[in-house]
Amino acid sequence: MKELVEVIAKSLVEHPEEVIVTETEEDDSVLVELRVAPSDMGKVIGRQGRIAKALRTVVKAASSKSDKKVVVDILQ
């Protein structure tokens, strides 16, 4: 999931070199944290959170074959 989030985020932002994605696995869930440059936060979140919601939907669809729940957090 880390690679998927990283590819999508880098295609959205103006500063792809500042995209940092970390993945933490727990018992029944996976936490994916996305960090971007402050000037790119709006591009990743989108109007009324539409792009962030779409990103989470794509990750959820990609992880549907595994039994783990995937949570995507966008951090500053």
C-alpha positions as CSV (number, residue, x, y, z in Angstrom):
1,M,0.0,0.0,0.0
2,K,2.9,2.3,0.7
3,E,4.0,2.3,-2.9
4,L,0.5,3.0,-4.2
5,V,0.0,6.0,-1.9
6,E,3.4,7.3,-2.8
7,V,2.9,7.1,-6.6
8,I,-0.5,8.8,-6.4
9,A,0.7,11.6,-4.0
10,K,3.8,12.3,-6.1
11,S,1.6,12.7,-9.2
12,L,-0.6,15.3,-7.4
13,V,2.0,17.6,-5.8
14,E,4.4,20.2,-7.1
15,H,7.3,19.0,-4.9
16,P,7.3,15.2,-5.3
17,E,10.7,15.0,-3.6
18,E,9.1,16.1,-0.3
19,V,6.5,13.3,-0.3
20,I,7.1,10.9,2.7
21,V,5.0,7.8,3.2
22,T,5.4,5.5,6.2
23,E,3.6,2.2,6.8
24,T,3.0,0.7,10.2
25,E,1.4,-2.8,10.5
26,E,-0.5,-3.9,13.6
27,D,-2.5,-7.0,14.3
28,D,-5.5,-6.5,12.1
29,S,-4.8,-3.1,10.5
30,V,-2.2,-1.1,8.5
31,L,-1.6,2.6,9.1
32,V,-0.3,4.5,6.1
33,E,0.9,8.1,6.9
34,L,1.4,10.6,4.1
35,R,3.4,13.8,4.6
36,V,3.8,16.4,1.9
37,A,5.2,20.0,1.7
38,P,2.9,22.6,3.4
39,S,2.3,24.2,0.0
40,D,1.0,20.9,-1.4
41,M,-1.5,20.1,1.4
42,G,-4.4,21.6,-0.6
43,K,-3.6,19.5,-3.7
44,V,-3.6,16.3,-1.7
45,I,-6.7,17.1,0.3
46,G,-8.7,18.7,-2.5
47,R,-11.9,20.8,-2.2
48,Q,-14.0,19.6,0.7
49,G,-11.6,16.6,1.0
50,R,-12.6,15.0,-2.3
51,I,-9.1,14.0,-3.4
52,A,-8.3,12.6,0.1
53,K,-11.5,10.6,0.0
54,A,-10.7,9.3,-3.5
55,L,-7.2,8.3,-2.3
56,R,-8.6,6.4,0.6
57,T,-11.2,4.7,-1.7
58,V,-8.5,3.5,-4.1
59,V,-6.4,2.2,-1.2
60,K,-9.4,0.4,0.3
61,A,-10.2,-1.2,-3.0
62,A,-6.6,-2.3,-3.5
63,S,-6.5,-3.8,0.0
64,S,-9.8,-5.7,-0.3
65,K,-8.1,-9.0,-0.9
66,S,-6.2,-8.9,2.4
67,D,-7.9,-9.3,5.7
68,K,-6.3,-6.1,7.2
69,K,-8.0,-2.7,7.4
70,V,-5.9,0.0,5.8
71,V,-6.1,3.6,7.3
72,V,-4.6,6.5,5.3
73,D,-3.6,9.6,7.4
74,I,-2.5,12.8,5.8
75,L,-0.1,14.6,8.2
76,Q,1.5,18.1,8.1
